[in-house]
Amino acid sequence: MAVEILESCMVKPSDDAGTTTTPMHVVWLSNLDLLVARSHTPTIYVYRRPASPDVPGFFSPDVLKAALSKALVPFYPLAGRLAQDGAGRPEIHCTGDGALFVTARADVTLQDLATAGGLAPSDELRQMLVPSAADDGEDRAGILAMFQVTSFKCGGVCVGAAIHHTAADGLAALDFVNTWAAIASKGVDEAAPRPWLDRTLLRARSPPDVRFDHSEYSRRGGGDPKAARVPFDSAILPMSKAQLDALKGGGGEGSKKVSTFKAVVAHVWRCACTARGLAQDEDTRLYMTADARSRVRPPLPEGYLGNAIFRASTVAKAGDVVSEPLDAVAGRVSGATARLDDEYVRSLVDCLEQVVSDAAGLRKGEWVMPETDLWVISWQGLPIYDADFGWGRPAFMGRACLQFSGLVYLVPGPDGDGRLDVVVAMEPKSLARFKELFYELEGAAVPCMAN
C-alpha cells in the first residue's frame, strides 16, 4: 500500500468572523499529565462512502479545515505548543500556532487493506495513516494535534488523529474530535460543550499526604526502563454478545455474577499466563487504567481537558490465576479497583509530586513490562463512534499502533450489538497460543499451565 501526501498545512483557530486571536498564556500541567506517555496517541477512524451516488462534498478538505479552525477556538490549548518552564517542567504554551492537517491518497481500497492484514494496530498502519512527530525530517514534537485525511480507491476515507497524550487523555481527545465532527456536520460551535481548561483541580496538596502504596509508579512496580523492548505482534479478537454471556456464566454453578469488564479481564489474564508458559509460583501483575473524573470529590467538571487517568494494579501467583474459578479471578480485578476513591486519588497525586522530577522510565511507553505482566485499558462507555462529520458514523475506530507487548485494549463494536473487540499486543511465540485459548469459552476453561 502506497500513500501519497497531497497537502500539509497548519490550521489555526478562527471563528465565524475570521477572528484568529485566542488567549495567550501558559497551561500548568498536573502530575497525572506528566506521568503519561510523552508522545502523540495515534488513532484511526474509518468511513465507508455511502451507497447513494450523490454525496456532496464527501470529506471535503475545505469543510474539514474550516470546522477544525472553529473547534480550536474553545479548545485553543491544542493549537499551542508543548514547552518547558525555567526548571524544565513541561507546560503548554497557548500560542495559537495551530494543528497540523494533512490530506493524502491511497492506491488501494479499504477491502485491500483488510485483506492485507486488516486494521490490527501496527507501526506500518500508523506510518501510512497518521502523522508522526518526525515525518519528513520536520521537528513536530511540540505540535499537540495532528490529523491526516486519506482517501481510498473505493471512495472510503480514513481520518488519522495524533493528539499529544500530555495535552489530553482518551476522553478529552474524543471530546475534541467529536466537537470538530459536530461543527463539520451541523455547524455547531457556540452550542457545543466548552472544555474545562484549569488543571489545578488535580494539584498536589501542601504538604503532601501519601496514605496508600502506589507501587505502580515506582521502579519496584515491575517495569524496567533499561530492559530491551520485547518484539510483539498485534491482533484484534472480536467477541459477540453470546460469547460474552457464555464467558460471564463460566464460573460454574453457584458462581458470582461479574461484569463484562471483569469477566473479560480475568479471562485475558488467565489465557496470557498459560500462553506465555508461566510457572505456577511466578508472580504476574495486572495493570488497569482508571479514570479520576467521577472518583474525586467534587467530581471534575464535564469536559475536563487534560489527563485524569491513572494506574491501578494487582499481583498474584500465575498458578492461582489459572486454577481459580473465573469469578474468583474477577474478584482480584474488583479488589484492585474498589478502593480508588477521592482519598486514594489525592494520595496518588501527592505521591507523584515526589517522583515527577525523576520520572524517566516511569512514564507509560518508556519502560518495558516483563513477559509476566499485562496492562488492560477499557474503552467501554467512551464515545468512540460519535465522530460523524456529516457523512455517517465511523465503521471502525481504534489505535493505529500499540506501544509494547502485554498491552490490551477492550473496544466496543460500532453497531451497539454488544460486541467487544479485544486488541492484544503480545510476543509472537505466545500470541498464536493465546488466540487458541481465548476462544475456549465454555466453562471459561483454560488448559493446565507449565509446572
C-alpha positions, 0 to 999 in steps of 0.5 A, spaced: 500 500 500 502 506 497 500 513 500 501 519 497 501 526 501 497 531 497 497 537 502 500 539 509 498 545 512 497 548 519 490 550 521 489 555 526 483 557 530 478 562 527 471 563 528 465 565 524 468 572 523 475 570 521 477 572 528 484 568 529 486 571 536 485 566 542 488 567 549 495 567 550 498 564 556 501 558 559 497 551 561 500 548 568 500 541 567 498 536 573 502 530 575 497 525 572 499 529 565 506 528 566 506 521 568 503 519 561 506 517 555 510 523 552 508 522 545 502 523 540 496 517 541 495 515 534 488 513 532 484 511 526 477 512 524 474 509 518 468 511 513 465 507 508 462 512 502 455 511 502 451 507 497 447 513 494 451 516 488 450 523 490 454 525 496 456 532 496 462 534 498 464 527 501 470 529 506 471 535 503 478 538 505 475 545 505 469 543 510 474 539 514 479 545 515 474 550 516 470 546 522 477 544 525 479 552 525 472 553 529 473 547 534 480 550 536 477 556 538 474 553 545 479 548 545 485 553 543 490 549 548 491 544 542 493 549 537 499 551 542 505 548 543 508 543 548 514 547 552 518 547 558 518 552 564 525 555 567 526 548 571 524 544 565 517 542 567 513 541 561 507 546 560 503 548 554 504 554 551 497 557 548 500 560 542 495 559 537 500 556 532 495 551 530 494 543 528 497 540 523 492 537 517 494 533 512 490 530 506 493 524 502 491 518 497 491 511 497 492 506 491 488 501 494 481 500 497 479 499 504 477 491 502 485 491 500 487 493 506 483 488 510 485 483 506 492 485 507 492 484 514 486 488 516 486 494 521 490 490 527 494 496 530 501 496 527 507 501 526 506 500 518 498 502 519 500 508 523 506 510 518 501 510 512 495 513 516 497 518 521 502 523 522 508 522 526 512 527 530 518 526 525 515 525 518 519 528 513 525 530 517 520 536 520 521 537 528 513 536 530 514 534 537 511 540 540 505 540 535 499 537 540 494 535 534 495 532 528 490 529 523 491 526 516 485 525 511 486 519 506 482 517 501 481 510 498 480 507 491 473 505 493 471 512 495 472 510 503 476 515 507 480 514 513 481 520 518 488 519 522 488 523 529 495 524 533 493 528 539 499 529 544 497 524 550 500 530 555 495 535 552 489 530 553 487 523 555 482 518 551 476 522 553 478 529 552 481 527 545 474 524 543 471 530 546 475 534 541 474 530 535 467 529 536 466 537 537 470 538 530 465 532 527 459 536 530 461 543 527 463 539 520 456 536 520 451 541 523 455 547 524 455 547 531 460 551 535 457 556 540 452 550 542 457 545 543 460 543 550 466 548 552 472 544 555 474 545 562 481 548 561 484 549 569 488 543 571 489 545 578 483 541 580 488 535 580 494 539 584 498 536 589 496 538 596 501 542 601 504 538 604 503 532 601 499 526 604 501 519 601 496 514 605 496 508 600 502 504 596 502 506 589 507 501 587 505 502 580 509 508 579 515 506 582 521 502 579 519 496 584 512 496 580 515 491 575 517 495 569 524 496 567 526 502 563 533 499 561 530 492 559 530 491 551 523 492 548 520 485 547 518 484 539 510 483 539 505 482 534 498 485 534 491 482 533 484 484 534 479 478 537 472 480 536 467 477 541 459 477 540 454 478 545 453 470 546 460 469 547 460 474 552 454 471 556 457 464 555 464 467 558 460 471 564 456 464 566 463 460 566 464 460 573 460 454 574 454 453 578 453 457 584 458 462 581 458 470 582 455 474 577 461 479 574 461 484 569 463 484 562 469 488 564 471 483 569 469 477 566 473 479 560 479 481 564 480 475 568 479 471 562 485 475 558 489 474 564 488 467 565 489 465 557 496 470 557 499 466 563 498 459 560 500 462 553 506 465 555 508 458 559 508 461 566 510 457 572 505 456 577 509 460 583 511 466 578 508 472 580 504 476 574 501 483 575 495 486 572 495 493 570 488 497 569 487 504 567 482 508 571 479 514 570 479 520 576 473 524 573 467 521 577 472 518 583 474 525 586 470 529 590 467 534 587 467 530 581 471 534 575 467 538 571 464 535 564 469 536 559 475 536 563 481 537 558 487 534 560 489 527 563 485 524 569 487 517 568 491 513 572 494 506 574 491 501 578 494 494 579 494 487 582 499 481 583 498 474 584 501 467 583 500 465 575 498 458 578 492 461 582 490 465 576 489 459 572 486 454 577 481 459 580 474 459 578 473 465 573 469 469 578 474 468 583 479 471 578 474 477 577 474 478 584 482 480 584 480 485 578 474 488 583 479 488 589 484 492 585 479 497 583 474 498 589 478 502 593 480 508 588 476 513 591 477 521 592 482 519 598 486 514 594 486 519 588 489 525 592 494 520 595 496 518 588 497 525 586 501 527 592 505 521 591 507 523 584 509 530 586 515 526 589 517 522 583 515 527 577 522 530 577 525 523 576 520 520 572 524 517 566 522 510 565 516 511 569 512 514 564 507 509 560 511 507 553 518 508 556 519 502 560 518 495 558 513 490 562 516 483 563 513 477 559 509 476 566 505 482 566 499 485 562 496 492 562 488 492 560 485 499 558 477 499 557 474 503 552 467 501 554 462 507 555 467 512 551 464 515 545 468 512 540 463 512 534 460 519 535 465 522 530 460 523 524 462 529 520 456 529 516 457 523 512 455 517 517 458 514 523 465 511 523 465 503 521 471 502 525 475 506 530 481 504 534 489 505 535 493 505 529 499 502 533 500 499 540 506 501 544 509 494 547 507 487 548 502 485 554 498 491 552 490 490 551 485 494 549 477 492 550 473 496 544 466 496 543 463 494 536 460 500 532 453 497 531 451 497 539 450 489 538 454 488 544 460 486 541 467 487 544 473 487 540 479 485 544 486 488 541 492 484 544 499 486 543 503 480 545 510 476 543 509 472 537 511 465 540 505 466 545 500 470 541 498 464 536 497 460 543 493 465 546 488 466 540 487 458 541 485 459 548 481 465 548 476 462 544 475 456 549 469 459 552 465 454 555 466 453 562 471 459 561 476 453 561 483 454 560 488 448 559 493 446 565 499 451 565 507 449 565 509 446 572 
